[in-house]
């Protein structure tokens, strides 16, 4: 169940005809049954804006701010640990393993990088400044202190962070490297996949070859833009889908199936480099993880 150190989610109650907050929550979240909400209320896991517990009879009011803690029963443990590479008064840098989500979503709450780091540090103010996919390993930068958070978030909005990735994928002997791949990417079908279409480019990746081993090469990838699944789509579009990719170029939908830990996506967020907006110093971080051939 959710750690008490985790920050709650927030819902402003929508317009409706409900008699109680409980009635509203049951209708708003149909996947969570009434008994579960009653249990959460009994344990003080549903609160008002001031942090006071809300009970089953609390009257509904449109716009009421309700804070609740997401919980997933019988959450499957993920048997890989993250490592903290750096921490100071403003930043924490973690090295995330494959298969571990950064943020709570869907079936993952406790088994997330954020939840684990909150427990480790005791700091419920931790917030990831950027994210990488659950199946991608490597560096994730967290804000430790809310007062400086916006300064670091602005670096990513302004594309002032140099990001380096590595991937293992089929050889592309027909291309000259370094190669810059640009394309227009849009949301595809199903919604969780992206696709390249004709039109003005909105994504760009610089690709170089770091190592050649027969039919597979290790690539260095430097994304200029940060589109969802950009590196996976770009390599697949060039004819070199990343080893272990179940989404591109063809969808092999394994949702609902247990993860095959022996077949991770061979994609690693290797490096981050930026000028610290507070100190003016150059910050550079390197993942200590390695992709296995």
ZAGU-322885 format. One record per residue (C-alpha): residue in three letters; z, y, x. Coordinates in steps of 0.2 Angstrom, whole numbers, always signed. Example, Ala and Ser with C-alpha at 12.3 -4.5 7.8 and 13.67 -1.06 7.14 Angstrom:
BEGIN
@code->ALA&zz->+39&yy->-22&xx->+62
@code->SER&zz->+36&yy->-5&xx->+68
REM end
This chain:
BEGIN
@code->UNK&zz->+0&yy->+0&xx->+0
@code->UNK&zz->-2&yy->+18&xx->+5
@code->UNK&zz->+9&yy->+25&xx->+19
@code->UNK&zz->+21&yy->+39&xx->+14
@code->UNK&zz->+14&yy->+49&xx->+28
@code->UNK&zz->-3&yy->+50&xx->+21
@code->UNK&zz->-8&yy->+65&xx->+12
@code->UNK&zz->-11&yy->+63&xx->-7
@code->UNK&zz->-28&yy->+65&xx->-16
@code->UNK&zz->-29&yy->+79&xx->-29
@code->UNK&zz->-36&yy->+80&xx->-46
@code->UNK&zz->-37&yy->+95&xx->-57
@code->UNK&zz->-36&yy->+88&xx->-75
@code->UNK&zz->-53&yy->+91&xx->-84
@code->UNK&zz->-55&yy->+97&xx->-102
@code->UNK&zz->-51&yy->+84&xx->-114
@code->UNK&zz->-41&yy->+78&xx->-129
@code->UNK&zz->-28&yy->+67&xx->-120
@code->UNK&zz->-9&yy->+67&xx->-125
@code->UNK&zz->-2&yy->+64&xx->-108
@code->UNK&zz->-7&yy->+65&xx->-90
@code->UNK&zz->-7&yy->+46&xx->-90
@code->UNK&zz->-20&yy->+45&xx->-103
@code->UNK&zz->-31&yy->+57&xx->-94
@code->UNK&zz->-29&yy->+47&xx->-77
@code->UNK&zz->-33&yy->+30&xx->-86
@code->UNK&zz->-49&yy->+37&xx->-93
@code->UNK&zz->-54&yy->+47&xx->-77
@code->UNK&zz->-52&yy->+32&xx->-66
@code->UNK&zz->-58&yy->+17&xx->-77
@code->UNK&zz->-57&yy->+5&xx->-62
@code->UNK&zz->-38&yy->+7&xx->-61
@code->UNK&zz->-29&yy->+0&xx->-76
@code->UNK&zz->-15&yy->+7&xx->-85
@code->UNK&zz->-2&yy->-5&xx->-78
@code->UNK&zz->-6&yy->+1&xx->-60
@code->UNK&zz->-4&yy->+19&xx->-65
@code->UNK&zz->+13&yy->+15&xx->-73
@code->UNK&zz->+18&yy->+7&xx->-57
@code->UNK&zz->+13&yy->+21&xx->-46
@code->UNK&zz->+22&yy->+33&xx->-57
@code->UNK&zz->+38&yy->+23&xx->-57
@code->UNK&zz->+37&yy->+23&xx->-38
@code->UNK&zz->+35&yy->+42&xx->-37
@code->UNK&zz->+16&yy->+41&xx->-31
@code->UNK&zz->+10&yy->+53&xx->-45
@code->UNK&zz->+15&yy->+71&xx->-42
@code->UNK&zz->+13&yy->+89&xx->-48
@code->UNK&zz->+8&yy->+103&xx->-37
@code->UNK&zz->+26&yy->+106&xx->-32
@code->UNK&zz->+28&yy->+88&xx->-27
@code->UNK&zz->+38&yy->+83&xx->-42
@code->UNK&zz->+35&yy->+66&xx->-49
@code->UNK&zz->+25&yy->+65&xx->-65
@code->UNK&zz->+31&yy->+52&xx->-78
@code->UNK&zz->+21&yy->+42&xx->-92
@code->UNK&zz->+26&yy->+55&xx->-105
@code->UNK&zz->+21&yy->+70&xx->-96
@code->UNK&zz->+10&yy->+81&xx->-107
@code->UNK&zz->-8&yy->+83&xx->-103
@code->UNK&zz->-14&yy->+101&xx->-99
@code->UNK&zz->-31&yy->+106&xx->-94
@code->UNK&zz->-32&yy->+112&xx->-75
@code->UNK&zz->-15&yy->+104&xx->-71
@code->UNK&zz->-15&yy->+99&xx->-52
@code->UNK&zz->-10&yy->+81&xx->-50
@code->UNK&zz->-8&yy->+73&xx->-33
@code->UNK&zz->-9&yy->+55&xx->-31
@code->UNK&zz->-9&yy->+42&xx->-17
@code->UNK&zz->-24&yy->+30&xx->-16
@code->UNK&zz->-19&yy->+12&xx->-15
@code->UNK&zz->-29&yy->-4&xx->-13
@code->UNK&zz->-20&yy->-20&xx->-17
@code->UNK&zz->-22&yy->-34&xx->-4
@code->UNK&zz->-32&yy->-24&xx->+8
@code->UNK&zz->-41&yy->-35&xx->+21
@code->UNK&zz->-34&yy->-31&xx->+38
@code->UNK&zz->-47&yy->-26&xx->+51
@code->UNK&zz->-42&yy->-34&xx->+68
@code->UNK&zz->-48&yy->-21&xx->+80
@code->UNK&zz->-37&yy->-6&xx->+86
@code->UNK&zz->-42&yy->+11&xx->+90
@code->UNK&zz->-36&yy->+20&xx->+106
@code->UNK&zz->-31&yy->+38&xx->+108
@code->UNK&zz->-40&yy->+45&xx->+123
@code->UNK&zz->-33&yy->+63&xx->+122
@code->UNK&zz->-20&yy->+73&xx->+112
@code->UNK&zz->-14&yy->+91&xx->+114
@code->UNK&zz->-7&yy->+104&xx->+102
@code->UNK&zz->-24&yy->+106&xx->+93
@code->UNK&zz->-35&yy->+91&xx->+96
@code->UNK&zz->-34&yy->+72&xx->+96
@code->UNK&zz->-48&yy->+61&xx->+102
@code->UNK&zz->-49&yy->+43&xx->+97
@code->UNK&zz->-60&yy->+29&xx->+102
@code->UNK&zz->-64&yy->+19&xx->+86
@code->UNK&zz->-69&yy->+1&xx->+85
@code->UNK&zz->-83&yy->-6&xx->+75
@code->UNK&zz->-79&yy->-10&xx->+57
@code->UNK&zz->-65&yy->+3&xx->+55
@code->UNK&zz->-69&yy->+17&xx->+43
@code->UNK&zz->-64&yy->+34&xx->+48
@code->UNK&zz->-58&yy->+40&xx->+31
@code->UNK&zz->-51&yy->+31&xx->+15
@code->UNK&zz->-65&yy->+27&xx->+3
@code->UNK&zz->-68&yy->+13&xx->-9
@code->UNK&zz->-59&yy->-3&xx->-3
@code->UNK&zz->-52&yy->+5&xx->+12
@code->UNK&zz->-36&yy->+15&xx->+13
@code->UNK&zz->-23&yy->+9&xx->+25
@code->UNK&zz->-37&yy->+0&xx->+36
@code->UNK&zz->-44&yy->+17&xx->+41
@code->UNK&zz->-43&yy->+26&xx->+57
@code->UNK&zz->-35&yy->+41&xx->+49
@code->UNK&zz->-21&yy->+31&xx->+41
@code->UNK&zz->-18&yy->+22&xx->+57
@code->UNK&zz->-17&yy->+38&xx->+67
@code->UNK&zz->-6&yy->+46&xx->+54
@code->UNK&zz->+6&yy->+32&xx->+56
@code->UNK&zz->+5&yy->+32&xx->+75
@code->UNK&zz->+8&yy->+51&xx->+77
@code->UNK&zz->+19&yy->+54&xx->+62
@code->UNK&zz->+7&yy->+69&xx->+58
@code->UNK&zz->+1&yy->+70&xx->+40
@code->UNK&zz->-10&yy->+85&xx->+45
@code->UNK&zz->-22&yy->+76&xx->+55
@code->UNK&zz->-40&yy->+79&xx->+49
@code->UNK&zz->-56&yy->+72&xx->+57
@code->UNK&zz->-68&yy->+86&xx->+62
@code->UNK&zz->-83&yy->+75&xx->+61
@code->UNK&zz->-86&yy->+57&xx->+56
@code->UNK&zz->-96&yy->+42&xx->+62
@code->UNK&zz->-101&yy->+27&xx->+51
@code->UNK&zz->-89&yy->+13&xx->+48
@code->UNK&zz->-100&yy->+1&xx->+58
@code->UNK&zz->-102&yy->+13&xx->+72
@code->UNK&zz->-90&yy->+13&xx->+87
@code->UNK&zz->-84&yy->+27&xx->+98
@code->UNK&zz->-77&yy->+44&xx->+98
@code->UNK&zz->-70&yy->+54&xx->+84
@code->UNK&zz->-62&yy->+71&xx->+86
@code->UNK&zz->-47&yy->+75&xx->+75
@code->UNK&zz->-39&yy->+92&xx->+71
@code->UNK&zz->-20&yy->+91&xx->+74
@code->UNK&zz->-15&yy->+109&xx->+69
@code->UNK&zz->-22&yy->+117&xx->+53
@code->UNK&zz->-21&yy->+135&xx->+60
@code->UNK&zz->-35&yy->+131&xx->+73
@code->UNK&zz->-45&yy->+118&xx->+62
@code->UNK&zz->-58&yy->+130&xx->+57
@code->UNK&zz->-62&yy->+136&xx->+74
@code->UNK&zz->-66&yy->+118&xx->+79
@code->UNK&zz->-75&yy->+114&xx->+63
@code->UNK&zz->-87&yy->+128&xx->+66
@code->UNK&zz->-93&yy->+120&xx->+82
@code->UNK&zz->-101&yy->+106&xx->+73
@code->UNK&zz->-108&yy->+118&xx->+59
@code->UNK&zz->-116&yy->+128&xx->+73
@code->UNK&zz->-122&yy->+113&xx->+83
@code->UNK&zz->-112&yy->+118&xx->+98
@code->UNK&zz->-106&yy->+101&xx->+102
@code->UNK&zz->-117&yy->+90&xx->+113
@code->UNK&zz->-116&yy->+72&xx->+106
@code->UNK&zz->-122&yy->+57&xx->+115
@code->UNK&zz->-124&yy->+39&xx->+108
@code->UNK&zz->-130&yy->+23&xx->+115
@code->UNK&zz->-139&yy->+9&xx->+105
@code->UNK&zz->-146&yy->-8&xx->+109
@code->UNK&zz->-163&yy->-11&xx->+101
@code->UNK&zz->-180&yy->-19&xx->+104
@code->UNK&zz->-191&yy->-12&xx->+118
@code->UNK&zz->-203&yy->+2&xx->+115
@code->UNK&zz->-215&yy->+1&xx->+130
@code->UNK&zz->-228&yy->+11&xx->+121
@code->UNK&zz->-218&yy->+27&xx->+121
@code->UNK&zz->-215&yy->+39&xx->+135
@code->UNK&zz->-197&yy->+43&xx->+139
@code->UNK&zz->-188&yy->+54&xx->+136
@code->UNK&zz->-195&yy->+55&xx->+119
@code->UNK&zz->-191&yy->+67&xx->+105
@code->UNK&zz->-192&yy->+60&xx->+87
@code->UNK&zz->-193&yy->+73&xx->+73
@code->UNK&zz->-195&yy->+69&xx->+54
@code->UNK&zz->-190&yy->+74&xx->+37
@code->UNK&zz->-176&yy->+63&xx->+30
@code->UNK&zz->-171&yy->+62&xx->+12
@code->UNK&zz->-159&yy->+51&xx->+2
@code->UNK&zz->-168&yy->+35&xx->-3
@code->UNK&zz->-166&yy->+20&xx->-14
@code->UNK&zz->-152&yy->+14&xx->-16
@code->UNK&zz->-143&yy->+30&xx->-14
@code->UNK&zz->-134&yy->+25&xx->+2
@code->UNK&zz->-149&yy->+23&xx->+12
@code->UNK&zz->-160&yy->+37&xx->+20
@code->UNK&zz->-179&yy->+37&xx->+22
@code->UNK&zz->-192&yy->+47&xx->+32
@code->UNK&zz->-205&yy->+56&xx->+22
@code->UNK&zz->-219&yy->+68&xx->+25
@code->UNK&zz->-215&yy->+86&xx->+26
@code->UNK&zz->-206&yy->+98&xx->+38
@code->UNK&zz->-194&yy->+90&xx->+49
@code->UNK&zz->-175&yy->+92&xx->+46
@code->UNK&zz->-169&yy->+79&xx->+59
@code->UNK&zz->-172&yy->+78&xx->+78
@code->UNK&zz->-166&yy->+65&xx->+91
@code->UNK&zz->-169&yy->+65&xx->+109
@code->UNK&zz->-171&yy->+47&xx->+115
@code->UNK&zz->-170&yy->+40&xx->+133
@code->UNK&zz->-170&yy->+23&xx->+141
@code->UNK&zz->-154&yy->+18&xx->+150
@code->UNK&zz->-157&yy->+0&xx->+154
@code->UNK&zz->-170&yy->-13&xx->+151
@code->UNK&zz->-166&yy->-32&xx->+148
@code->UNK&zz->-182&yy->-40&xx->+143
@code->UNK&zz->-185&yy->-38&xx->+124
@code->UNK&zz->-170&yy->-27&xx->+122
@code->UNK&zz->-167&yy->-10&xx->+129
@code->UNK&zz->-151&yy->+1&xx->+129
@code->UNK&zz->-155&yy->+18&xx->+123
@code->UNK&zz->-147&yy->+35&xx->+126
@code->UNK&zz->-148&yy->+45&xx->+110
@code->UNK&zz->-144&yy->+64&xx->+108
@code->UNK&zz->-145&yy->+70&xx->+90
@code->UNK&zz->-149&yy->+88&xx->+88
@code->UNK&zz->-146&yy->+87&xx->+69
@code->UNK&zz->-133&yy->+77&xx->+60
@code->UNK&zz->-141&yy->+68&xx->+46
@code->UNK&zz->-133&yy->+53&xx->+38
@code->UNK&zz->-139&yy->+37&xx->+47
@code->UNK&zz->-151&yy->+48&xx->+57
@code->UNK&zz->-151&yy->+37&xx->+73
@code->UNK&zz->-153&yy->+21&xx->+64
@code->UNK&zz->-167&yy->+28&xx->+53
@code->UNK&zz->-176&yy->+36&xx->+68
@code->UNK&zz->-175&yy->+20&xx->+79
@code->UNK&zz->-181&yy->+9&xx->+65
@code->UNK&zz->-195&yy->+21&xx->+61
@code->UNK&zz->-201&yy->+19&xx->+79
@code->UNK&zz->-201&yy->+0&xx->+77
@code->UNK&zz->-185&yy->-3&xx->+86
@code->UNK&zz->-171&yy->-6&xx->+73
@code->UNK&zz->-154&yy->-6&xx->+81
@code->UNK&zz->-147&yy->-24&xx->+83
@code->UNK&zz->-135&yy->-28&xx->+69
@code->UNK&zz->-142&yy->-15&xx->+57
@code->UNK&zz->-142&yy->-23&xx->+39
@code->UNK&zz->-149&yy->-7&xx->+31
@code->UNK&zz->-165&yy->-2&xx->+42
@code->UNK&zz->-179&yy->-5&xx->+41
@code->UNK&zz->-175&yy->-18&xx->+27
@code->UNK&zz->-160&yy->-19&xx->+17
@code->UNK&zz->-150&yy->-35&xx->+19
@code->UNK&zz->-136&yy->-30&xx->+7
@code->UNK&zz->-120&yy->-38&xx->+12
@code->UNK&zz->-108&yy->-27&xx->+2
@code->UNK&zz->-94&yy->-38&xx->-5
@code->UNK&zz->-96&yy->-50&xx->+9
@code->UNK&zz->-84&yy->-52&xx->+23
@code->UNK&zz->-89&yy->-43&xx->+39
@code->UNK&zz->-96&yy->-54&xx->+52
@code->UNK&zz->-86&yy->-48&xx->+67
@code->UNK&zz->-98&yy->-57&xx->+79
@code->UNK&zz->-113&yy->-46&xx->+74
@code->UNK&zz->-108&yy->-28&xx->+75
@code->UNK&zz->-120&yy->-14&xx->+74
@code->UNK&zz->-125&yy->-10&xx->+92
@code->UNK&zz->-122&yy->+8&xx->+91
@code->UNK&zz->-109&yy->+18&xx->+101
@code->UNK&zz->-104&yy->+36&xx->+100
@code->UNK&zz->-102&yy->+38&xx->+119
@code->UNK&zz->-99&yy->+56&xx->+123
@code->UNK&zz->-94&yy->+73&xx->+116
@code->UNK&zz->-95&yy->+90&xx->+126
@code->UNK&zz->-91&yy->+107&xx->+120
@code->UNK&zz->-84&yy->+124&xx->+125
@code->UNK&zz->-66&yy->+125&xx->+118
@code->UNK&zz->-65&yy->+140&xx->+106
@code->UNK&zz->-47&yy->+143&xx->+110
@code->UNK&zz->-47&yy->+142&xx->+129
@code->UNK&zz->-65&yy->+144&xx->+134
@code->UNK&zz->-64&yy->+128&xx->+144
@code->UNK&zz->-77&yy->+115&xx->+144
@code->UNK&zz->-71&yy->+99&xx->+135
@code->UNK&zz->-79&yy->+83&xx->+139
@code->UNK&zz->-74&yy->+66&xx->+132
@code->UNK&zz->-81&yy->+48&xx->+135
@code->UNK&zz->-79&yy->+32&xx->+126
@code->UNK&zz->-71&yy->+18&xx->+135
@code->UNK&zz->-80&yy->+5&xx->+124
@code->UNK&zz->-95&yy->-4&xx->+129
@code->UNK&zz->-109&yy->-12&xx->+119
@code->UNK&zz->-111&yy->-30&xx->+122
@code->UNK&zz->-129&yy->-37&xx->+125
REM end
